[in-house]
């Protein structure tokens, strides 16, 4: 099992746990998991990076509609919101890697 797959599963499990266990550090933990995942397995092409950015922005808006489902809707919404935080960490890590590579290429010219 690859490290990327382990981090993805861990991110999903932590996103679910964050809904049911009260802890003020969940957002930081979720972003940290996303950052680690993004730095370990960076997205190589622009289309993937763009898709992840769109997903990080759109998922919470779409998840808000799940509140209409009785009993389970608010939990599903919160889980998806937490997964979006992990994805946001991946997007930030990839953004930093792209900026860093552009800066390094500029130095050699």
FENBEL-V51412 format. One record per residue. PSI is psi as a letter, one per 40 degrees, with the letter a starting at -180 (999 if undefined). Layout:
psi=PSI
psi=PSI
//
This chain:
psi=h
psi=i
psi=d
psi=d
psi=d
psi=d
psi=d
psi=d
psi=d
psi=d
psi=d
psi=d
psi=d
psi=d
psi=d
psi=d
psi=d
psi=d
psi=d
psi=e
psi=h
psi=h
psi=h
psi=e
psi=e
psi=d
psi=d
psi=d
psi=d
psi=d
psi=d
psi=d
psi=d
psi=d
psi=d
psi=d
psi=d
psi=d
psi=d
psi=d
psi=g
psi=i
psi=h
psi=d
psi=i
psi=d
psi=d
psi=d
psi=d
psi=d
psi=d
psi=d
psi=d
psi=d
psi=d
psi=d
psi=d
psi=d
psi=d
psi=d
psi=d
psi=d
psi=d
psi=d
psi=e
psi=e
psi=e
psi=e
psi=h
psi=i
psi=c
psi=e
psi=d
psi=d
psi=d
psi=d
psi=d
psi=d
psi=d
psi=d
psi=d
psi=d
psi=d
psi=d
psi=d
psi=d
psi=d
psi=d
psi=d
psi=d
psi=d
psi=d
psi=d
psi=d
psi=d
psi=d
psi=d
psi=d
psi=d
psi=d
psi=d
psi=d
psi=d
psi=d
psi=d
psi=d
psi=d
psi=e
psi=999
//
